[in-house]
Amino acid sequence: MTLSVTSLSPARLVAQSSIDASASLTLEQAEATALSNQPRMLAAQLRARSSIERIREARGGYQPMVAFNATGVRVADTGASIAAGNITTSAVSDRFAYGANLSQMVTDFGRTSALVGSARATAEAQADAATLTRAQVRLNVREAYYQVLGAEAVLRAARAALDNRALVARQLAALAASELKSTLDVNFAKVLQSEAELAVVRAESTVAQQRSHLATAMGQRAPVVSPLADVPATQDALPLAPDSLLAQSIVQRADLNASQSTQKAAAQFALSEKRLNYPTLNVLGTAGQIPFRDHTLHDSYAAVGFNLNIPVFNGGAYRARQAEAELEASARTRDTEELRLEVGEQVRDSWYRANEAYRSLDVTTRLVGQSKEALRLAQDRYDAGLGSIVELNEAQLNETSAEITAADATYSYLIRRAELDYAAGLLN
């Protein structure tokens, strides 16, 4: 079915839509479009890339720090010989000097290494978050895609029912004109035809809404106007039990992997906070020129040295930071355990729903066949004058309801199967 969209011109539709309306849109094409266009997917990828830069930030502690300085001094009182803020006596002289300072960390007893490990684990967690977003985008597309197919199947059933009831109404009107049927039967038939028309209107509205949802899931502004390629309901066999999927989900669920990486990052950060109490050894160097100076000064300078910093007392701040980080790491461990329980429950619940929908497929197929046969018999009885219009009406309603139920069962199973695949981590 092709929907007419009056608010968008054909040129704008072609410009905004990545899918040609004359060609069928497959599920694979819809997913590929969503993964390329969805802003949420692109944002997750950018965050994953930004978290990699934090590893480089943490590794910067291993590299030498070089700074350029230029200093100019004009003494107001030539008799000054002490500079405030300095313990050692130093002459304050007129001068202009420039040079560079270098500081190279020799060791901080593993604190920088722990910070790098924490940043690396955080980057892994962010990459897993991007993978989870990818799975969610694919799930949303599949659900929207199947909902469109289901709504269109309902629309086809509603239109078939309308055609059938319109035909019956015309036949009864002709028979009533020949005084072979009563006007009551004609009125009943027209009521049924009006109800069928209302069902078609509602089904058309549902199709339009579901196509709009599919466009949003694909990251498109323009509505999806292409016909959708159907998907067999039994293309993948449902596992006989959720046990194999449970083991698979523990390994493949991106959110669980992200939680584990976050816990690892917290543990590494706690280790770095513990190592705040360790000494830090740096090598220092400085060199420069003094083109304008007092005659008592040399025209250049250079020096090397080292600085050993040993924390002695900081008011308990380092100990508090260590305790905070360790408690947070323990909390992250509990979060991971809780998420593992939730993942197991999601897999089992998704399998039970998918199994229920799968078992319903055969039942609804039989129901459609039985309702069609019942409608045929009711029609024959009515034509032979053995049945009433009420009996025929009930048979028509049952047949339409069976068709809709069958369509709903087919695409409900596909949706439940997509949810099961997501729960097991198969949509990564």
C-alpha positions as CSV (number, residue, x, y, z in Angstrom):
1,M,0.0,0.0,0.0
2,T,1.3,3.5,-0.9
3,L,0.2,6.3,1.3
4,S,-0.5,9.8,-0.1
5,V,1.3,12.5,1.8
6,T,-0.1,15.9,1.0
7,S,2.1,17.9,3.3
8,L,5.3,17.0,1.4
9,S,6.0,17.5,-2.3
10,P,7.4,14.6,-4.3
11,A,10.7,16.4,-4.8
12,R,11.1,16.9,-1.1
13,L,10.2,13.3,-0.4
14,V,12.9,12.1,-2.8
15,A,15.5,14.5,-1.3
16,Q,14.7,13.4,2.3
17,S,14.3,9.7,1.9
18,S,17.2,7.4,1.2
19,I,14.9,4.6,-0.1
20,D,13.3,4.7,-3.5
21,A,9.5,4.6,-3.1
22,S,9.2,2.4,-6.2
23,A,11.4,-0.4,-4.7
24,S,10.6,-2.7,-1.8
25,L,12.3,-1.8,1.5
26,T,13.9,-4.8,3.1
27,L,14.6,-5.1,6.8
28,E,18.3,-5.1,6.2
29,Q,18.1,-1.9,4.3
30,A,16.0,-0.3,7.1
31,E,18.6,-1.3,9.7
32,A,21.5,-0.1,7.6
33,T,19.7,3.3,7.1
34,A,19.1,3.6,10.9
35,L,22.7,2.8,11.8
36,S,23.8,5.5,9.4
37,N,21.2,8.2,10.2
38,Q,20.2,7.7,13.9
39,P,21.6,10.7,15.9
40,R,21.6,8.5,19.0
41,M,23.9,6.1,17.2
42,L,26.2,8.8,16.0
43,A,26.3,10.4,19.4
44,A,27.3,7.1,21.0
45,Q,30.1,6.6,18.5
46,L,31.4,10.1,19.2
47,R,31.4,9.5,22.9
48,A,33.3,6.2,22.4
49,R,36.0,8.2,20.4
50,S,36.2,10.9,23.0
51,S,36.8,8.3,25.8
52,I,39.8,7.1,23.9
53,E,41.3,10.5,24.2
54,R,41.2,10.2,27.9
55,I,43.7,7.4,27.7
56,R,46.1,9.7,26.0
57,E,45.4,12.3,28.7
58,A,46.3,9.8,31.5
59,R,49.4,8.7,29.6
60,G,50.6,12.3,29.4
61,G,52.0,11.8,32.9
62,Y,54.7,9.7,31.4
63,Q,55.9,12.4,29.1
64,P,58.3,15.3,29.9
65,M,56.7,18.7,30.6
66,V,58.5,21.6,28.9
67,A,57.5,25.2,29.3
68,F,59.0,28.4,27.9
69,N,59.3,31.5,30.2
70,A,60.2,35.1,29.6
71,T,60.7,37.5,32.6
72,G,61.4,41.2,32.7
73,V,62.1,43.1,35.9
74,R,62.5,46.8,36.5
75,V,63.5,47.6,40.1
76,A,62.0,50.7,41.6
77,D,64.4,50.9,44.5
78,T,68.0,49.9,43.6
79,G,68.7,49.2,47.3
80,A,66.3,46.3,47.4
81,S,67.9,42.9,48.0
82,I,65.1,40.7,49.3
83,A,62.1,39.5,47.2
84,A,58.9,38.9,49.3
85,G,57.8,35.3,49.4
86,N,61.2,33.8,49.3
87,I,63.0,32.3,52.3
88,T,66.4,32.5,50.7
89,T,68.0,35.9,50.2
90,S,68.1,36.9,46.5
91,A,69.0,40.1,44.9
92,V,66.3,41.8,42.9
93,S,68.0,43.3,39.8
94,D,66.9,44.9,36.6
95,R,66.9,42.2,33.9
96,F,65.1,40.5,31.0
97,A,65.5,36.7,30.7
98,Y,64.0,33.9,28.7
99,G,64.5,30.2,28.8
100,A,62.8,26.8,29.2
101,N,62.0,24.5,32.1
102,L,61.8,20.7,31.8
103,S,60.2,18.3,34.3
104,Q,60.3,14.6,33.7
105,M,58.6,12.1,36.1
106,V,60.9,9.3,37.0
107,T,58.4,7.3,39.1
108,D,55.2,7.8,41.0
109,F,55.1,4.1,42.1
110,G,52.4,3.1,39.7
111,R,49.8,5.8,40.2
112,T,49.9,7.0,36.6
113,S,49.8,3.4,35.4
114,A,46.6,2.9,37.5
115,L,45.1,6.0,36.0
116,V,45.8,4.8,32.5
117,G,44.2,1.4,33.3
118,S,41.2,3.2,34.6
119,A,40.9,5.4,31.5
120,R,41.3,2.3,29.3
121,A,38.6,0.4,31.1
122,T,36.3,3.5,30.9
123,A,36.9,3.6,27.1
124,E,36.0,-0.1,26.8
125,A,32.8,0.6,28.7
126,Q,32.0,3.5,26.4
127,A,32.6,1.3,23.4
128,D,30.2,-1.3,24.9
129,A,27.7,1.5,25.4
130,A,28.0,2.3,21.7
131,T,27.4,-1.4,20.9
132,L,24.4,-1.4,23.2
133,T,23.0,1.6,21.4
134,R,23.5,-0.2,18.1
135,A,21.5,-3.2,19.4
136,Q,18.7,-0.9,20.6
137,V,18.6,0.9,17.2
138,R,18.3,-2.4,15.4
139,L,15.6,-3.6,17.9
140,N,13.6,-0.4,17.4
141,V,13.8,-0.8,13.6
142,R,12.7,-4.4,13.7
143,E,9.8,-3.7,16.0
144,A,8.6,-0.8,13.9
145,Y,9.1,-2.8,10.6
146,Y,7.1,-5.7,11.9
147,Q,4.4,-3.4,13.3
148,V,4.0,-1.8,9.8
149,L,3.7,-5.3,8.2
150,G,1.1,-6.3,10.9
151,A,-0.9,-3.1,10.4
152,E,-0.9,-3.6,6.7
153,A,-2.0,-7.2,7.1
154,V,-4.9,-6.0,9.3
155,L,-5.7,-3.4,6.6
156,R,-5.9,-6.1,3.9
157,A,-8.2,-8.2,6.1
158,A,-10.4,-5.2,6.7
159,R,-10.6,-4.3,3.0
160,A,-11.4,-7.9,2.1
161,A,-14.2,-7.9,4.7
162,L,-15.5,-4.6,3.3
163,D,-15.5,-5.9,-0.2
164,N,-17.4,-9.0,0.9
165,R,-20.0,-7.1,2.9
166,A,-20.4,-4.6,0.1
167,L,-21.1,-7.5,-2.3
168,V,-23.6,-9.1,0.1
169,A,-25.3,-5.7,0.6
170,R,-25.7,-5.3,-3.2
171,Q,-27.0,-8.8,-3.6
172,L,-29.5,-8.3,-0.8
173,A,-30.6,-5.0,-2.2
174,A,-31.2,-6.6,-5.6
175,L,-33.1,-9.5,-3.9
176,A,-35.2,-7.0,-1.9
177,A,-36.1,-5.1,-5.0
178,S,-37.5,-8.4,-6.4
179,E,-39.2,-8.9,-3.0
180,L,-37.1,-12.1,-2.4
181,K,-35.5,-10.7,0.7
182,S,-36.8,-8.3,3.4
183,T,-35.6,-4.7,3.9
184,L,-34.5,-5.7,7.4
185,D,-31.8,-7.9,5.8
186,V,-30.8,-5.1,3.6
187,N,-30.5,-2.7,6.6
188,F,-28.5,-5.3,8.5
189,A,-26.1,-5.7,5.5
190,K,-25.7,-1.9,5.3
191,V,-24.9,-1.6,9.0
192,L,-22.2,-4.3,8.5
193,Q,-20.9,-2.5,5.5
194,S,-20.6,0.7,7.4
195,E,-18.8,-1.1,10.2
196,A,-16.4,-2.6,7.7
197,E,-15.7,0.9,6.2
198,L,-15.0,2.2,9.7
199,A,-12.6,-0.6,10.3
200,V,-10.8,0.2,7.1
201,V,-10.5,3.9,8.1
202,R,-9.0,2.9,11.4
203,A,-6.6,0.4,9.8
204,E,-5.4,3.0,7.3
205,S,-4.7,5.4,10.1
206,T,-2.8,2.7,12.0
207,V,-0.7,2.0,8.9
208,A,0.2,5.7,8.5
209,Q,1.1,5.9,12.2
210,Q,3.3,2.8,12.1
211,R,5.1,4.0,9.0
212,S,5.8,7.3,10.7
213,H,7.2,5.3,13.7
214,L,9.4,3.3,11.3
215,A,10.8,6.5,9.7
216,T,11.7,7.8,13.2
217,A,13.4,4.5,14.0
218,M,15.4,4.8,10.8
219,G,16.4,8.3,11.6
220,Q,14.5,9.8,8.7
221,R,12.3,12.9,8.7
222,A,10.4,11.9,5.5
223,P,7.8,9.2,6.0
224,V,8.5,5.7,4.7
225,V,6.4,5.3,1.5
226,S,8.1,2.3,0.0
227,P,6.4,-1.1,0.2
228,L,8.0,-3.4,2.8
229,A,9.4,-6.8,1.9
230,D,7.7,-9.4,4.0
231,V,9.6,-11.6,6.4
232,P,8.8,-15.3,7.0
233,A,7.7,-15.9,10.5
234,T,9.6,-19.2,10.8
235,Q,12.9,-18.1,9.2
236,D,14.8,-19.0,12.5
237,A,14.0,-21.9,14.7
238,L,13.2,-21.0,18.3
239,P,15.6,-22.7,20.8
240,L,13.8,-25.4,22.7
241,A,14.9,-23.8,26.0
242,P,16.4,-20.5,27.1
243,D,19.5,-22.2,28.7
244,S,21.8,-21.8,25.7
245,L,20.7,-18.1,25.3
246,L,21.4,-17.5,28.9
247,A,25.0,-18.5,28.6
248,Q,25.3,-16.5,25.4
249,S,23.9,-13.4,27.0
250,I,26.4,-13.4,29.8
251,V,29.2,-13.1,27.1
252,Q,27.5,-10.9,24.5
253,R,25.2,-8.5,26.3
254,A,26.8,-5.1,25.7
255,D,25.4,-3.5,28.8
256,L,26.7,-6.3,31.0
257,N,30.1,-5.9,29.4
258,A,30.0,-2.2,29.9
259,S,29.1,-2.7,33.6
260,Q,32.0,-5.0,34.0
261,S,34.4,-2.5,32.4
262,T,33.0,0.3,34.6
263,Q,33.7,-1.9,37.6
264,K,37.3,-2.5,36.4
265,A,37.8,1.3,35.8
266,A,36.5,2.0,39.4
267,A,38.9,-0.6,40.8
268,Q,41.9,0.9,38.9
269,F,40.9,4.4,40.1
270,A,40.8,3.2,43.7
271,L,44.3,1.8,43.2
272,S,45.5,5.2,41.9
273,E,44.0,6.9,44.9
274,K,45.8,4.6,47.2
275,R,49.1,5.4,45.5
276,L,48.6,9.1,46.3
277,N,50.4,8.3,49.5
278,Y,53.5,7.1,47.7
279,P,56.5,9.4,46.9
280,T,57.0,11.0,43.5
281,L,60.4,11.5,41.9
282,N,60.9,14.1,39.2
283,V,64.0,15.2,37.2
284,L,64.2,19.0,36.7
285,G,66.1,21.0,34.2
286,T,66.3,24.7,33.2
287,A,68.3,26.8,30.8
288,G,68.1,30.2,29.2
289,Q,69.6,33.6,28.2
290,I,69.7,37.0,29.9
291,P,70.2,39.6,27.2
292,F,69.5,42.5,29.5
293,R,70.9,42.2,33.0
294,D,72.8,43.7,35.8
295,H,76.6,43.6,35.2
296,T,77.0,41.2,38.1
297,L,74.9,38.5,36.4
298,H,76.0,36.0,33.7
299,D,74.5,36.2,30.2
300,S,73.1,32.7,30.4
301,Y,72.0,30.1,32.9
302,A,71.5,26.3,33.1
303,A,70.8,23.8,35.9
304,V,69.6,20.3,36.5
305,G,68.3,18.6,39.6
306,F,65.7,16.3,41.1
307,N,62.7,16.7,43.4
308,L,61.5,13.9,45.7
309,N,58.0,14.6,47.0
310,I,57.0,12.5,50.0
311,P,53.5,13.0,51.4
312,V,53.6,13.3,55.2
313,F,50.3,14.8,56.3
314,N,47.4,16.2,54.4
315,G,44.6,16.2,57.0
316,G,43.3,12.8,56.0
317,A,42.3,13.9,52.5
318,Y,44.2,11.1,50.7
319,R,42.8,8.4,53.0
320,A,39.3,9.7,52.5
321,R,39.7,9.8,48.7
322,Q,41.0,6.2,48.8
323,A,38.1,5.0,51.0
324,E,35.6,6.7,48.7
325,A,37.1,5.2,45.6
326,E,37.2,1.7,47.1
327,L,33.6,1.9,48.3
328,E,32.5,3.0,44.8
329,A,34.4,0.1,43.2
330,S,32.6,-2.3,45.6
331,A,29.3,-0.7,44.7
332,R,30.1,-1.2,41.0
333,T,30.7,-4.9,41.6
334,R,27.2,-5.2,43.2
335,D,25.7,-3.3,40.2
336,T,27.3,-5.8,37.9
337,E,25.9,-8.7,39.9
338,E,22.4,-7.1,39.9
339,L,22.6,-6.5,36.1
340,R,23.6,-10.2,35.5
341,L,20.4,-11.3,37.4
342,E,18.3,-8.9,35.4
343,V,19.8,-10.1,32.1
344,G,18.9,-13.7,33.0
345,E,15.4,-12.7,33.8
346,Q,15.0,-10.8,30.6
347,V,16.2,-13.7,28.5
348,R,13.8,-16.1,30.2
349,D,10.9,-13.8,30.0
350,S,11.6,-13.0,26.3
351,W,11.9,-16.7,25.5
352,Y,8.6,-17.5,27.2
353,R,6.8,-14.7,25.3
354,A,8.4,-15.8,22.0
355,N,7.5,-19.4,22.6
356,E,3.9,-18.4,23.4
357,A,3.7,-16.4,20.1
358,Y,5.4,-19.2,18.2
359,R,2.9,-21.8,19.4
360,S,0.1,-19.5,18.5
361,L,1.0,-19.5,14.9
362,D,-0.4,-23.0,14.2
363,V,-3.5,-22.3,16.3
364,T,-4.3,-19.1,14.4
365,T,-3.8,-20.8,11.1
366,R,-6.3,-23.5,12.0
367,L,-8.6,-20.7,13.3
368,V,-8.6,-18.9,10.0
369,G,-9.4,-22.1,8.1
370,Q,-12.2,-23.0,10.4
371,S,-13.7,-19.5,10.3
372,K,-13.6,-19.5,6.5
373,E,-15.4,-22.8,6.4
374,A,-18.0,-21.5,8.9
375,L,-18.6,-18.4,6.8
376,R,-19.0,-20.6,3.6
377,L,-21.6,-22.7,5.4
378,A,-23.4,-19.7,6.8
379,Q,-23.5,-18.1,3.4
380,D,-24.9,-21.3,1.8
381,R,-27.5,-21.6,4.6
382,Y,-28.5,-18.0,4.2
383,D,-28.7,-18.4,0.4
384,A,-30.9,-21.5,0.8
385,G,-33.2,-19.6,3.2
386,L,-32.2,-21.8,6.1
387,G,-30.2,-19.2,8.1
388,S,-30.8,-15.7,9.2
389,I,-28.8,-12.5,8.4
390,V,-27.7,-12.5,12.1
391,E,-26.1,-15.9,11.6
392,L,-24.3,-14.7,8.5
393,N,-23.2,-11.5,10.3
394,E,-21.7,-13.5,13.1
395,A,-19.8,-15.7,10.7
396,Q,-18.5,-12.7,8.8
397,L,-17.3,-11.1,12.1
398,N,-15.6,-14.3,13.2
399,E,-13.8,-14.7,9.9
400,T,-12.6,-11.1,10.0
401,S,-11.5,-11.5,13.6
402,A,-9.6,-14.7,12.7
403,E,-7.8,-13.0,9.9
404,I,-6.7,-10.1,12.1
405,T,-5.7,-12.5,14.9
406,A,-3.6,-14.5,12.5
407,A,-1.8,-11.4,11.3
408,D,-1.3,-10.2,14.8
409,A,0.1,-13.6,15.8
410,T,2.6,-13.7,13.0
411,Y,4.1,-10.3,13.5
412,S,3.8,-10.5,17.3
413,Y,6.1,-13.6,17.1
414,L,8.6,-11.7,14.9
415,I,8.6,-8.8,17.4
416,R,9.0,-11.2,20.4
417,R,11.8,-13.0,18.5
418,A,13.5,-9.6,18.0
419,E,13.2,-8.9,21.7
420,L,14.7,-12.3,22.5
421,D,17.6,-11.7,20.1
422,Y,18.2,-8.4,21.8
423,A,18.0,-9.9,25.3
424,A,20.6,-12.6,24.3
425,G,22.9,-10.0,22.8
426,L,22.5,-11.2,19.2
427,L,21.7,-7.8,17.8
428,N,25.2,-6.3,18.5
